[in-house]
Structure formats: structure tokens, C-alpha cells
Amino acid sequence: MSMQPQRSTASTMGGGMRIVHVVRQFLPNRGGLEDVVANLCKEQLRMGLAPSVVTLDRLFGRPDVRLPREEVINGIPIRRIPYFGSSRYPLAPSIFTCLGDAEVVHVHAVDFFFDALAIGWMLHRKPLVATTHGGFFHTADFAGLKKIWFNGATRLSSRAYRAIAACSANDARMFESVAAGNVRLIENGVDLDKFAGASSPVPVRRIVSIGRFSKNKRPDHLIATMAELLRSGENWHLDMIGVASDWSESELRDAVAQAGLADHIDLHFELDDAAVRTLMSRASLFVSASEFEGFGLAVIEAMSAGLLPIVQPNAAFAALARKHPAIRLANFADPIEAAQTIALAFDTLSKADASSASNEAELSVYSWRHVAQSYQSMYDTVLARENVMNLSVGDVEADPKT
């Protein structure tokens, strides 16, 4: 979940490196992508840099509401631009008027912005970097077409980027196939203080899930797993926390009611961090049935809270499980297996397990200070190369013999 927005109308741009972050959805919307960009900007402001954000002027969940053209939230200057077409690939050609005096343009995710800024590089001439955020492989829908697009259009667009930051080992392997030698692994940061130590001090059969209610998150699998858990006769409870997406609020409530689980599953929409922390304080376990993740931000947040994670073995979660033995993997497509894994995890839960999951030293690599410094190093390398290239061009132009 993202930080609580605090709005202002006055610009707070500092005098440091001017970085324009380009992302399709941003505050006040909440989600993993928005959280990553907001926290990176927050840390860059603390470092004395001058980040700003260009994003779309409507939220995909509320397309009828047009947001202010310019706004400052949490100290981050935001410019919003109109778009048309599908939310899967929103077209926003006015992006080219928003780059101003940017020293670095940082594109988040692989979408229209990634392709358009690459194709139009001769027009804007700004150094481009990108963060993958899982590319566009969040679901198996149109898998063949996506693969063709990735190996064609994405490969071509990648050539315009001076550096590509992969936010997971899986992303790094995937993007190395289209941008060999230009990919570096910079895993997403996590606000480790936000939910630190929030879990119940004693083991309880209460579970939380956190994430956008999108198709790939498979809330239906969580509901089916809860039905299996309750067959044991134990009094389990699940708090599902998120924002409406592919699944609307009414669809989710109908699914819970049809499963007869209204007394055992509570749905929570668009909660602030304080409310999420309160729900965590009543729980001991965290679950995610997500079939695809770019990184696994919510799992790290859950671990920082002291919750024991039981998650779907997608590539990102499996990679995290290899690093953090506290994480349990379960196939939520099989509700019986998932329920058994959750019950076993609870049976073995102890204070030692919880403290291991939330161990500060183990999670410190995900601190935003560490991640922002990695991005700073990437920017510095890119700009140093730009300066060398510009000097070389200048020498050629100055030499009448060439």
C-alpha cells in the first residue's frame, strides 16, 4: 500500500539532478507501481535531487474523474496529461511536451510511454532509463502476441535506453534477452518502518492479503482456499485489502457471499497505512495467490510486520523464498493444498519464526536509501557516458578535417 498523500500547490523542486519519472498511474492511486515511484521520489528529495512525475490525468479505476493538471503530493511535483485508448496501452502523445529541462527521464514499466519516448528520442534527445516492473507479462492473456511484441517492438525500443533496471532476477533474465549488456538488477525498495512489528504478539488464525484486486492476483483462489480452511472446524478469518481493478467491489462481495464466507472474509478498499497496520496487528499470517509479480513488495512489507507469508510460487515469490526461508510456497490453484500449507504454517508458528521473518538485518537490503543510491549510481553512469559522447561529437564538429 502506498503512503498517504499530502497535497499542495506549491512546487518543491530542489536544485539537484532533475529527474522526470514517467508512470501511467500515480498518487492518489494506490498500488505497487505507484508505491515504488512515490517512495523513490521521496528518497531522492531527501538526497537533494529534484524528481518530478508525469502521469495520466485519470485513474483506470475511476476513468470518469479528471484529476488536476498539476499538483504537489508529499513534496513531489506531478504533471498529469490526457490519454485515449485502452488502459492496457493508453496513448498519451503530449508526453513530449512534459520533459522540460530534465537531465534524466526515468520510465516506469513497459507500455506506450516506454515505446513512444524511444521512438521519439530524436525529438527530445533526453537520456532515457527504465525500470521493468515485470514488463507486461502479469497475466497469461494474449501470451503469444505479448511474446511477439516483446521480441519485436520492445527489443527495438530498448535500444534507445541508456540503462534498464530490472526489479527482480526474473525480469533481469527476461530483459537481457532483448537488451543484452544494458540491464542491471535493482530490486524494489520497501518502507520497512511503515508496518514494522505490526503483527499480533500471539499466534492467531487470522490472515491478511494486500494487493490490487486484479485478475492476476486471483482473489477467487483466496476465497476458495478459505472455504477449505474452514472445513477443519477452526475459526479462520481473512482480511483482503486492496483497490478495485479487474474485480469490482460488488463482484468481490458477491463472490464472498456465494461462497457463504461473509462471516470469515472482510473486504477492505483503499485503506490508509494506519488502517492496514491495525488489521495486521490482529493477524499472524499473510497470503498471496498472485500468478505474477514484478518483485513482491507486499511480501517484504508483511515480513517487516512479523507476518508469516504463504504465497503462490510465481517467479518473483519463488526467488524471494530462496533468499528468505521464512516464506512458504503453496499452489493456490489447488485450494486443498494451499489450505494444508497455511494450517501447517500456523501450527509451526512461534515467536522465533516471526522474529526471523522480520529480522532487520535480513531485510535491510530493501531499504529505500540503499535502492535510491543504486539508482543514483545508474544515473551517474548514464550521464557520464552522455558527456563522453557529447564531447566526442563536439571534437568531430570542431575538426575541419573530419
C-alpha positions as CSV (number, residue, x, y, z in Angstrom):
1,M,0.0,0.0,0.0
2,S,1.3,3.5,-0.8
3,M,2.0,6.4,1.5
4,Q,-0.8,8.7,2.5
5,P,-0.9,11.6,0.0
6,Q,-0.4,15.2,1.4
7,R,-1.4,17.7,-1.3
8,S,0.0,21.1,-2.0
9,T,0.0,23.5,-4.9
10,A,3.5,25.0,-4.5
11,S,6.5,23.4,-6.2
12,T,9.2,22.0,-4.0
13,M,11.7,21.2,-6.7
14,G,15.2,21.3,-5.3
15,G,18.5,22.3,-7.1
16,G,19.9,18.8,-7.6
17,M,19.7,16.5,-10.6
18,R,16.4,16.9,-12.4
19,I,14.8,13.6,-12.9
20,V,11.4,13.2,-14.6
21,H,9.7,10.0,-13.7
22,V,7.1,8.8,-16.3
23,V,4.5,6.4,-15.0
24,R,1.0,5.6,-16.2
25,Q,-0.7,5.7,-12.8
26,F,0.4,7.6,-9.7
27,L,-0.9,9.2,-6.5
28,P,-3.6,9.5,-5.3
29,N,-4.0,6.0,-6.8
30,R,-2.6,3.2,-4.7
31,G,-0.7,0.1,-5.9
32,G,2.7,-1.5,-6.1
33,L,3.9,0.6,-9.1
34,E,2.6,3.9,-7.6
35,D,4.2,3.0,-4.2
36,V,7.6,2.3,-5.8
37,V,7.7,5.6,-7.7
38,A,6.5,7.6,-4.7
39,N,9.0,6.2,-2.3
40,L,11.9,6.6,-4.8
41,C,10.9,10.2,-5.3
42,K,10.7,10.7,-1.5
43,E,14.2,9.4,-1.0
44,Q,15.5,11.4,-3.9
45,L,14.1,14.5,-2.4
46,R,15.9,13.7,0.8
47,M,19.1,13.2,-1.1
48,G,18.8,16.8,-2.5
49,L,17.8,15.7,-6.0
50,A,14.8,17.2,-8.0
51,P,12.4,14.5,-9.0
52,S,9.0,15.1,-10.6
53,V,6.4,12.8,-12.1
54,V,4.4,12.9,-15.3
55,T,1.4,10.6,-15.3
56,L,-2.1,10.2,-16.8
57,D,-4.9,12.5,-15.7
58,R,-7.4,9.8,-14.9
59,L,-7.2,6.7,-12.7
60,F,-8.1,3.5,-14.5
61,G,-10.4,2.6,-11.7
62,R,-12.3,5.9,-12.0
63,P,-12.0,6.9,-15.6
64,D,-14.8,9.5,-15.4
65,V,-12.9,11.7,-12.9
66,R,-10.3,14.0,-14.3
67,L,-7.5,14.9,-11.8
68,P,-5.8,18.3,-11.5
69,R,-3.4,19.1,-14.3
70,E,-0.6,20.0,-11.8
71,E,-0.3,19.1,-8.2
72,V,2.3,18.5,-5.5
73,I,1.8,15.5,-3.3
74,N,4.2,14.5,-0.5
75,G,6.6,17.1,-1.9
76,I,6.6,15.5,-5.4
77,P,5.6,17.8,-8.3
78,I,3.2,16.0,-10.5
79,R,2.0,16.8,-14.1
80,R,-0.9,14.9,-15.5
81,I,-1.7,14.5,-19.2
82,P,-4.8,13.3,-21.1
83,Y,-4.9,9.9,-22.8
84,F,-7.1,7.9,-25.0
85,G,-7.5,4.2,-25.9
86,S,-7.3,1.2,-23.6
87,S,-5.9,1.2,-20.1
88,R,-3.7,-1.7,-21.3
89,Y,-1.9,0.6,-23.7
90,P,-3.0,4.2,-23.0
91,L,-2.0,6.7,-25.7
92,A,-0.7,10.0,-24.4
93,P,1.3,11.8,-27.1
94,S,1.6,15.1,-25.1
95,I,4.3,13.4,-23.1
96,F,6.8,15.0,-25.4
97,T,5.8,18.5,-24.1
98,C,6.5,17.5,-20.5
99,L,10.2,16.7,-20.4
100,G,11.3,20.3,-19.9
101,D,14.9,20.6,-18.6
102,A,15.1,17.0,-17.4
103,E,18.6,15.7,-17.1
104,V,17.3,12.1,-16.9
105,V,13.9,10.7,-18.0
106,H,13.1,7.6,-15.9
107,V,10.3,5.5,-17.5
108,H,8.5,3.0,-15.2
109,A,7.1,-0.2,-16.8
110,V,6.8,-1.2,-20.4
111,D,3.9,0.5,-22.1
112,F,3.1,3.4,-24.5
113,F,5.5,5.7,-22.7
114,F,8.4,3.2,-23.0
115,D,7.8,2.8,-26.7
116,A,6.9,6.4,-27.6
117,L,9.9,8.1,-25.8
118,A,12.2,5.6,-27.5
119,I,10.7,6.2,-31.0
120,G,10.7,10.0,-30.4
121,W,14.2,10.2,-29.0
122,M,15.4,12.2,-32.0
123,L,12.9,14.9,-31.0
124,H,13.6,15.2,-27.3
125,R,17.2,13.9,-27.0
126,K,16.9,13.2,-23.3
127,P,18.9,10.4,-21.7
128,L,16.4,7.6,-21.1
129,V,16.4,4.9,-18.3
130,A,13.7,2.5,-17.4
131,T,12.6,0.2,-14.6
132,T,10.9,-3.0,-15.8
133,H,8.2,-3.7,-13.1
134,G,7.5,-7.1,-14.7
135,G,7.1,-5.8,-18.2
136,F,3.6,-6.7,-19.5
137,F,3.5,-10.3,-18.5
138,H,1.2,-10.0,-15.5
139,T,-1.3,-12.5,-16.9
140,A,-1.2,-15.3,-19.5
141,D,-3.8,-13.4,-21.6
142,F,-2.6,-12.9,-25.2
143,A,0.7,-14.7,-24.3
144,G,1.7,-15.4,-27.9
145,L,1.1,-11.8,-29.0
146,K,2.9,-10.5,-26.0
147,K,5.9,-12.6,-26.8
148,I,6.0,-11.4,-30.4
149,W,5.6,-7.8,-29.2
150,F,8.4,-8.2,-26.6
151,N,10.8,-9.7,-29.1
152,G,10.0,-7.1,-31.7
153,A,8.8,-3.7,-30.5
154,T,10.2,-3.9,-27.0
155,R,13.6,-5.1,-28.3
156,L,13.7,-2.2,-30.7
157,S,12.6,0.4,-28.1
158,S,15.1,-0.9,-25.6
159,R,17.9,0.3,-27.9
160,A,17.1,3.9,-27.0
161,Y,17.5,3.3,-23.3
162,R,20.9,4.1,-21.7
163,A,20.2,1.7,-18.9
164,I,17.3,-0.7,-17.9
165,A,16.8,-1.5,-14.2
166,A,15.3,-4.9,-13.6
167,C,13.4,-5.0,-10.3
168,S,13.7,-8.8,-10.0
169,A,16.0,-11.5,-11.1
170,N,13.3,-12.9,-13.3
171,D,13.0,-9.5,-15.0
172,A,16.7,-9.3,-15.4
173,R,16.8,-12.6,-17.3
174,M,13.9,-11.7,-19.4
175,F,15.2,-8.3,-20.5
176,E,18.7,-9.5,-21.0
177,S,17.3,-11.4,-24.0
178,V,16.3,-8.1,-25.7
179,A,18.8,-5.6,-24.2
180,A,21.9,-7.7,-23.6
181,G,24.6,-5.9,-21.5
182,N,22.3,-3.0,-20.7
183,V,20.4,-4.4,-17.8
184,R,21.2,-4.1,-14.1
185,L,19.4,-5.7,-11.2
186,I,18.0,-3.1,-8.8
187,E,15.3,-4.7,-6.7
188,N,12.5,-2.5,-5.4
189,G,12.8,-0.8,-2.1
190,V,10.4,-1.2,0.7
191,D,9.4,1.2,3.5
192,L,10.5,-1.1,6.3
193,D,9.3,1.3,9.1
194,K,5.7,1.6,7.9
195,F,4.4,-1.7,9.3
196,A,7.5,-2.7,11.4
197,G,6.5,-5.2,14.1
198,A,2.8,-4.7,13.5
199,S,1.7,-8.4,13.7
200,S,-0.2,-10.0,16.6
201,P,2.0,-10.7,19.6
202,V,0.5,-14.2,19.9
203,P,-0.4,-16.6,17.1
204,V,-3.9,-16.2,15.8
205,R,-5.8,-17.8,12.9
206,R,-6.2,-14.5,11.2
207,I,-4.7,-13.8,7.7
208,V,-4.2,-10.7,5.6
209,S,-3.8,-10.3,1.9
210,I,-2.7,-7.0,0.3
211,G,-2.8,-6.0,-3.3
212,R,-4.8,-4.6,-6.1
213,F,-7.9,-6.7,-6.9
214,S,-6.7,-7.5,-10.4
215,K,-7.1,-10.7,-12.5
216,N,-3.5,-11.9,-11.9
217,K,-3.9,-11.6,-8.1
218,R,-6.5,-14.3,-8.1
219,P,-8.8,-13.3,-5.2
220,D,-11.1,-16.1,-6.3
221,H,-8.4,-18.6,-5.3
222,L,-8.1,-17.0,-1.9
223,I,-11.8,-17.3,-1.4
224,A,-11.7,-21.0,-2.4
225,T,-8.8,-21.6,0.0
226,M,-10.6,-20.0,2.9
227,A,-13.6,-22.4,2.2
228,E,-11.2,-25.3,2.5
229,L,-9.5,-24.0,5.7
230,L,-12.9,-23.7,7.4
231,R,-13.7,-27.4,6.7
232,S,-11.2,-28.2,9.5
233,G,-13.6,-26.7,12.0
234,E,-11.1,-24.0,13.1
235,N,-12.3,-20.4,13.2
236,W,-10.1,-18.8,10.4
237,H,-10.5,-15.2,9.2
238,L,-9.2,-13.4,6.2
239,D,-8.9,-9.6,5.7
240,M,-8.5,-8.9,1.9
241,I,-7.0,-5.4,1.5
242,G,-6.7,-3.6,-1.9
243,V,-8.3,-1.4,-4.5
244,A,-10.8,-2.4,-7.1
245,S,-9.4,-3.3,-10.5
246,D,-10.4,-6.2,-12.8
247,W,-12.6,-7.3,-9.9
248,S,-15.0,-4.6,-8.8
249,E,-16.2,-4.2,-5.2
250,S,-19.6,-5.6,-6.0
251,E,-18.1,-8.6,-7.8
252,L,-15.9,-9.5,-4.9
253,R,-18.7,-9.1,-2.3
254,D,-20.9,-11.3,-4.5
255,A,-18.1,-14.0,-4.7
256,V,-17.7,-14.0,-0.9
257,A,-21.4,-14.2,-0.3
258,Q,-21.9,-17.0,-2.8
259,A,-19.2,-19.0,-1.1
260,G,-21.0,-18.5,2.2
261,L,-18.0,-16.8,3.8
262,A,-19.3,-13.4,4.7
263,D,-18.5,-14.1,8.4
264,H,-15.0,-15.1,7.6
265,I,-13.8,-12.8,4.9
266,D,-13.7,-9.0,5.3
267,L,-13.1,-6.8,2.2
268,H,-11.3,-3.5,2.7
269,F,-10.9,-1.0,-0.1
270,E,-8.5,2.0,-0.4
271,L,-7.3,1.9,3.3
272,D,-4.6,4.2,4.5
273,D,-1.5,2.8,6.1
274,A,-2.7,3.3,9.7
275,A,-5.8,1.2,8.9
276,V,-3.7,-1.5,7.3
277,R,-1.4,-1.6,10.3
278,T,-4.4,-2.0,12.6
279,L,-5.5,-5.1,10.6
280,M,-2.0,-6.5,10.6
281,S,-2.0,-6.2,14.4
282,R,-4.8,-8.7,14.6
283,A,-3.1,-11.2,12.3
284,S,-0.3,-13.7,12.2
285,L,-0.2,-14.8,8.5
286,F,0.0,-13.2,5.1
287,V,-1.2,-14.8,1.9
288,S,-1.0,-14.0,-1.8
289,A,-2.3,-16.2,-4.7
290,S,-0.9,-13.8,-7.3
291,E,0.1,-15.6,-10.5
292,F,2.6,-12.9,-11.5
293,E,4.6,-10.3,-9.6
294,G,7.3,-8.0,-10.8
295,F,9.0,-8.1,-7.4
296,G,6.9,-8.9,-4.4
297,L,6.7,-5.7,-2.4
298,A,3.7,-6.8,-0.2
299,V,5.6,-9.9,0.9
300,I,8.5,-7.9,2.2
301,E,6.1,-5.5,3.9
302,A,4.4,-8.4,5.5
303,M,7.7,-9.8,6.7
304,S,8.7,-6.4,8.2
305,A,5.4,-6.6,10.2
306,G,6.3,-10.0,11.5
307,L,3.7,-11.9,9.5
308,L,4.5,-15.3,8.1
309,P,4.0,-15.3,4.3
310,I,2.3,-18.2,2.4
311,V,2.4,-17.3,-1.3
312,Q,2.0,-18.6,-4.8
313,P,5.2,-19.9,-6.3
314,N,5.4,-17.4,-9.2
315,A,8.9,-16.5,-10.3
316,A,9.3,-13.4,-8.1
317,F,7.9,-15.1,-5.0
318,A,10.0,-18.2,-5.6
319,A,13.1,-16.0,-5.8
320,L,12.2,-14.3,-2.5
321,A,11.6,-17.7,-0.9
322,R,15.1,-18.8,-1.9
323,K,16.5,-15.7,0.0
324,H,14.2,-15.8,2.9
325,P,13.4,-19.3,4.3
326,A,10.5,-18.0,6.4
327,I,8.4,-17.7,3.2
328,R,6.2,-20.7,2.5
329,L,5.1,-21.6,-1.1
330,A,1.7,-23.0,-1.9
331,N,-0.2,-23.6,-5.1
332,F,-3.4,-21.6,-4.5
333,A,-4.9,-23.0,-7.8
334,D,-5.3,-26.1,-5.6
335,P,-7.3,-24.9,-2.6
336,I,-6.8,-28.1,-0.6
337,E,-3.0,-27.9,-0.9
338,A,-3.0,-24.2,-0.1
339,A,-5.2,-24.7,2.9
340,Q,-3.0,-27.5,4.2
341,T,0.1,-25.4,3.8
342,I,-1.5,-22.5,5.7
343,A,-2.6,-24.7,8.5
344,L,0.8,-26.3,8.8
345,A,2.5,-22.9,8.8
346,F,0.2,-21.8,11.6
347,D,0.9,-25.0,13.6
348,T,4.7,-24.3,13.4
349,L,4.3,-20.6,14.1
350,S,6.4,-19.4,17.1
351,K,7.9,-16.1,18.2
352,A,11.2,-17.3,16.8
353,D,9.6,-17.8,13.4
354,A,8.1,-14.3,13.5
355,S,11.2,-12.6,14.6
356,S,13.1,-14.4,11.9
357,A,10.7,-13.2,9.3
358,S,11.0,-9.6,10.4
359,N,14.8,-9.6,11.1
360,E,16.0,-6.1,10.3
361,A,19.4,-7.1,9.1
362,E,17.9,-9.6,6.7
363,L,15.6,-7.0,5.2
364,S,17.9,-4.0,5.2
365,V,18.9,-4.6,1.6
366,Y,15.4,-3.4,0.7
367,S,15.7,0.0,2.4
368,W,14.8,2.9,0.1
369,R,18.1,4.6,1.0
370,H,20.0,1.6,-0.4
371,V,17.8,1.4,-3.5
372,A,17.9,5.2,-4.2
373,Q,21.7,5.1,-4.1
374,S,21.8,2.3,-6.6
375,Y,19.6,4.4,-8.9
376,Q,21.9,7.4,-8.3
377,S,24.8,5.3,-9.4
378,M,22.9,4.3,-12.6
379,Y,22.1,7.9,-13.4
380,D,25.7,9.0,-12.8
381,T,27.0,6.3,-15.1
382,V,24.4,7.2,-17.8
383,L,25.2,10.9,-17.6
384,A,29.0,10.3,-17.7
385,R,28.6,8.3,-20.9
386,E,26.4,11.1,-22.3
387,N,29.1,13.6,-21.6
388,V,31.8,11.5,-23.3
389,M,29.5,11.1,-26.3
390,N,28.8,14.8,-26.5
391,L,32.5,15.6,-26.2
392,S,33.3,13.2,-29.0
393,V,30.7,14.7,-31.3
394,G,32.0,18.2,-30.4
395,D,35.5,17.2,-31.3
396,V,34.4,15.9,-34.7
397,E,32.4,19.1,-35.4
398,A,35.3,21.3,-34.4
399,D,37.8,19.5,-36.6
400,P,37.5,20.8,-40.2
401,K,39.4,17.8,-41.5
402,T,36.5,15.4,-40.4
